[in-house]
Amino acid sequence: MAEIQTINLLIESLRKLPGVGVKSAERMAYQILDMKEEYVHQFISSLDGVINRIGKCPICGSYTEDNICPFCNDETREQNTIIVVSSYKDALAIEKLKSFRGKYHILNGSLSPTKGIGIKDINIDSLLKRVSSPEVKEVVLATNPTIDGETTALYISKLLENYPLVVTRLAYGLPMGGQLDYCDELTLSRALEGRLKMRKE
């Protein structure tokens, strides 16, 4: 039986999603073929919107549909604390706690020599500009408790050694090897409350 190239291209595209293997991609592809046409068009439109309407905030690196993201545009947020996370999803996980009212900085990745991710591949330069402001008194390093996350946190703490601010790290209530956006709210809340200094003042 001859294969249909268009379906094969769809399957290959779906396989690029994390955690999606060949069988899962095939099931999804054929499910899309069976969907009502209006739903398929809605799906296409949402993908088009992701490409054409969402960008990165020039201040913090968060996703945004506007020039400046809602985090940075919120004048009620405290200016003296910046929490540094690896991804936008991590910022949302902390935001759900409703106990942190400072600013966010999204790195959009972690340093990983094995994956070829270096300093220029993550959002560090704009962080150094932000911490130059006299308003900033504390930087909380909330990268994931993985080897890559620890490497990133240590590297940033070294970069901030000569700045007149306190550098803290989330406490180890978080499981090593875990992901921030999978943690329950209590664990994440206690880890945020028990953050530790990474250097002496």
C-alpha positions in Angstrom: 0.0 0.0 0.0 1.4 3.4 -1.0 2.0 5.8 1.8 0.5 9.3 1.6 3.2 11.9 1.9 1.1 14.6 3.4 0.1 12.3 6.3 3.7 11.3 6.8 4.8 14.9 7.0 2.1 15.5 9.7 3.3 12.5 11.6 6.9 13.7 11.4 5.9 17.2 12.6 4.0 15.7 15.6 7.0 13.6 16.5 9.0 16.8 17.2 6.8 17.4 20.3 8.5 16.2 23.5 7.4 12.7 24.6 5.7 11.9 21.4 6.9 8.7 19.7 5.9 7.2 16.3 2.8 5.4 17.5 1.5 8.5 19.4 2.2 10.7 16.4 0.3 8.3 14.1 -2.7 8.3 16.4 -2.8 12.1 16.6 -2.4 12.5 12.9 -5.3 10.2 12.1 -7.3 11.8 14.8 -6.8 15.1 13.1 -7.9 13.6 9.8 -11.2 12.5 11.5 -11.8 15.9 13.1 -14.5 18.3 11.9 -13.0 20.7 9.4 -13.8 23.7 11.6 -11.8 22.3 14.4 -8.8 21.6 12.1 -9.0 25.3 10.9 -9.1 26.4 14.6 -6.0 24.3 15.3 -4.2 25.8 12.3 -5.3 29.3 13.4 -3.9 28.8 16.9 -0.6 27.6 15.5 -0.4 30.5 13.2 -1.1 32.8 16.2 1.8 31.3 18.1 4.1 32.1 15.2 2.8 35.6 14.3 1.4 37.1 17.5 3.6 35.8 20.3 7.1 37.2 21.0 9.5 37.6 23.8 9.4 40.5 26.3 12.5 42.6 25.7 12.8 43.2 29.5 12.3 39.8 31.1 12.2 37.3 28.2 8.6 36.2 29.0 6.1 35.3 26.2 3.9 38.2 25.3 1.3 39.3 22.7 2.3 43.0 23.4 5.5 45.0 23.3 5.9 44.4 27.1 4.6 41.4 29.0 2.0 41.6 31.8 4.6 40.9 34.5 6.8 43.9 33.5 3.8 46.1 32.8 2.3 45.6 36.3 3.3 48.7 38.2 2.0 47.2 41.5 4.7 44.5 41.5 7.7 45.1 43.8 10.8 46.4 42.0 13.4 45.3 44.5 13.2 41.5 43.9 13.8 39.6 40.7 13.2 35.8 40.5 15.1 34.0 37.8 13.5 31.0 36.2 14.4 28.7 33.3 11.0 28.9 31.5 7.8 30.8 31.2 6.0 27.7 32.7 8.1 28.0 35.8 7.0 31.6 36.2 3.4 30.6 35.9 3.9 27.9 38.6 5.3 30.5 41.0 2.6 33.0 40.1 -0.1 30.5 41.1 1.1 30.7 44.7 0.0 34.3 44.9 2.7 34.9 47.4 5.4 36.4 45.2 4.9 40.0 44.0 8.3 40.8 42.6 9.6 40.7 39.0 10.4 37.7 36.9 13.3 37.0 34.6 12.9 34.1 32.2 16.2 32.6 30.9 14.4 30.5 28.2 16.7 27.5 28.9 19.6 26.3 31.1 23.3 26.0 30.5 24.0 22.5 29.3 27.4 21.6 27.7 26.2 18.1 26.8 23.3 19.7 24.8 25.4 22.4 23.3 23.5 25.2 25.2 25.9 28.0 26.2 25.8 31.5 27.7 24.7 33.1 24.4 21.8 30.7 24.1 20.0 31.8 27.3 18.7 35.2 28.4 21.5 36.4 30.7 22.7 39.7 29.2 19.3 41.5 29.9 19.4 40.2 33.5 22.8 42.0 34.0 21.2 45.2 32.7 18.3 44.8 35.1 20.3 44.2 38.2 22.3 47.4 37.5 19.3 49.3 38.7 19.7 50.6 42.3 16.1 49.5 42.9 17.0 45.8 42.7 18.1 44.4 46.1 17.7 40.7 45.7 17.9 38.1 42.9 16.3 34.7 43.6 17.7 31.9 41.5 14.8 29.5 40.9 16.2 27.4 38.1 15.2 23.7 38.2 17.0 21.4 40.7 18.7 19.5 38.0 22.4 19.4 37.1 21.8 21.9 34.3 19.7 24.1 36.6 22.4 24.0 39.3 25.1 24.8 36.7 23.1 27.8 35.5 22.4 29.0 39.1 26.1 28.8 40.0 27.2 30.6 36.9 24.7 33.4 37.4 25.7 33.8 41.1 29.3 34.2 40.0 28.3 36.9 37.5 26.5 38.8 40.3 29.3 38.7 42.9 30.3 42.3 42.3 26.8 43.7 42.4 25.5 45.3 45.6 22.5 42.9 46.1 21.6 39.6 47.8 21.6 36.5 45.7 19.4 33.6 47.0 18.5 30.1 45.8 15.3 28.2 46.3 15.5 25.9 49.3 15.9 22.2 48.6 12.3 21.2 49.4 12.2 20.5 45.6 13.2 17.0 44.5 16.5 16.7 42.7 16.0 16.0 39.0 12.4 17.4 39.1 10.8 20.1 37.1 9.4 23.3 38.7 6.1 23.2 36.8 5.3 19.6 38.1 5.7 20.4 41.8 2.7 20.7 44.1 1.9 24.2 45.4 2.9 23.4 49.1 6.4 22.1 48.1 7.0 25.0 45.8 5.7 27.6 48.4 8.0 26.2 51.1 11.0 26.1 48.8 10.4 29.8 47.9 10.1 30.8 51.6 13.2 28.9 52.5 15.5 30.1 49.8 19.2 30.3 50.7 22.0 32.8 50.1 24.5 31.6 47.6 27.2 34.1 48.7 28.1 36.2 51.7 27.4 39.9 51.6 
